Amino acid sequence: MTKSAETRRRRWPFNPAEVAILAFFVGPAAGIALAQYSDQIVRKNWREVYASVAVLKLAIADCLSENNHADDCGTFANLDQSGYWSGTIPPPNRPGATVTIMRESASIVMNGSAIDKLGHCEVQLTPTVVLDTVKWVGSSSPNCAREQTGY
């Protein structure tokens, strides 16, 4: 064997059949891992949006536990007049996302439908009063998976 053939043999420790078998098994696993990673990135970005509305959730929960009427707590103006909120709508930590309150239910709607990093999703958190305790039930738009938004 010549020196160049010996050097070539050291550079390629696998023959083409072994490489094909490896690609056959590793390829699908890599595809699954990449999809899971993408969902985790979207979910991380949604967590930042949830953190930005945490104080608003607390204000609505306080208002609901004392008033028991969603109409009294369903707008920023009502929350401001009642002393539960002062200021403007909390800006989400993600540019382009919006936060609104639904008057009838005092639900918080976080809209990221125009943002790639939020998976083009919309999430709604609806308060439910049970024995003076406010529980939040989340739901997301049909095109979004639980793995992306957490709801």
C-alpha positions in Angstrom: 0.0 0.0 0.0 1.3 3.4 -0.9 1.6 6.2 1.6 -1.2 8.3 -0.1 -3.6 5.3 0.0 -2.8 4.7 3.7 -3.4 8.4 4.5 -6.8 8.3 2.6 -7.8 5.3 4.6 -7.2 7.2 7.9 -9.3 10.1 6.8 -12.4 8.0 6.0 -12.8 5.5 8.8 -16.3 4.5 7.5 -17.3 3.1 4.1 -20.4 4.5 2.3 -22.7 1.8 3.4 -21.9 2.5 7.1 -22.5 6.2 6.5 -25.9 5.5 4.9 -27.0 3.3 7.8 -25.9 6.0 10.2 -27.9 8.6 8.3 -30.9 6.3 8.2 -31.0 6.1 12.0 -29.8 9.6 13.0 -31.7 11.6 10.4 -35.2 11.1 11.8 -34.0 11.6 15.4 -32.4 14.9 14.4 -35.6 16.0 12.7 -37.6 15.2 15.8 -35.1 17.0 18.1 -35.2 20.1 15.9 -39.0 20.3 16.0 -39.0 19.9 19.8 -36.3 22.6 20.1 -38.4 25.0 17.9 -41.4 24.4 20.2 -39.3 25.1 23.3 -38.0 28.4 21.9 -41.6 29.5 21.2 -42.7 28.5 24.7 -39.8 30.4 26.2 -40.9 33.5 24.4 -44.5 33.0 25.6 -43.2 32.7 29.2 -41.8 36.2 28.8 -45.2 37.5 27.7 -46.8 35.8 30.6 -44.4 37.4 33.0 -45.3 40.8 31.6 -49.0 40.3 32.4 -48.5 38.9 35.9 -49.2 42.2 37.6 -52.3 42.6 35.5 -53.6 39.1 36.5 -53.1 40.1 40.1 -55.1 43.3 39.6 -58.0 41.6 37.9 -57.9 38.8 40.5 -58.1 41.3 43.4 -61.0 43.2 41.6 -62.9 40.0 41.0 -62.5 38.6 44.5 -63.9 41.8 45.9 -66.6 42.7 43.3 -67.6 39.3 41.8 -68.5 41.0 38.5 -66.4 40.7 35.4 -67.9 43.9 34.1 -66.3 45.9 36.9 -62.9 44.4 36.1 -63.1 44.0 32.4 -61.4 47.2 31.2 -58.3 49.1 32.2 -60.4 52.2 32.9 -62.6 50.3 35.4 -59.5 48.8 37.1 -58.0 52.3 37.2 -61.1 53.9 38.7 -61.4 51.1 41.3 -57.8 51.5 42.4 -56.6 48.1 41.2 -54.6 49.4 38.3 -52.8 52.6 37.5 -51.1 53.4 34.2 -51.5 51.9 30.8 -51.7 48.5 29.2 -48.6 46.5 30.2 -46.3 46.2 27.2 -45.5 42.5 26.5 -41.8 41.7 26.5 -42.0 40.7 22.8 -42.3 43.6 20.3 -45.4 43.3 18.2 -47.5 41.3 20.7 -50.6 42.9 22.2 -52.4 42.6 25.4 -56.1 43.3 25.8 -58.9 42.6 28.3 -62.3 41.2 27.3 -64.9 43.3 29.1 -67.5 40.5 29.4 -65.3 38.0 31.1 -62.2 40.0 32.3 -60.1 37.6 30.3 -56.6 38.7 29.3 -55.9 38.1 25.6 -52.3 38.1 24.4 -52.0 38.2 20.7 -48.8 37.1 19.0 -50.4 36.1 15.7 -48.1 38.4 13.7 -44.9 37.2 15.3 -42.8 34.3 14.2 -41.1 34.0 17.6 -44.5 33.5 19.3 -45.5 30.9 16.7 -48.3 33.1 15.3 -50.4 32.1 18.4 -53.0 33.9 20.5 -53.5 32.9 24.2 -56.5 33.8 26.4 -56.4 33.6 30.1 -59.9 33.5 31.7 -60.4 34.0 35.4 -62.8 31.9 37.3 -63.8 32.7 40.9 -64.2 29.7 43.2 -64.7 30.3 46.9 -63.0 33.7 46.9 -60.1 32.2 44.9 -59.4 33.2 41.4 -58.2 30.5 39.1 -56.9 31.2 35.6 -57.8 28.9 32.7 -55.7 29.3 29.6 -56.5 28.4 26.0 -54.7 29.0 22.8 -55.7 29.5 19.2 -56.4 26.3 17.2 -53.2 26.5 15.2 -51.0 26.4 18.3 -50.0 23.3 20.2 -49.7 23.1 24.0 -46.0 22.5 23.5 -45.7 26.0 22.1 -47.7 28.1 24.5 -48.2 26.0 27.6 -52.0 26.2 27.1 
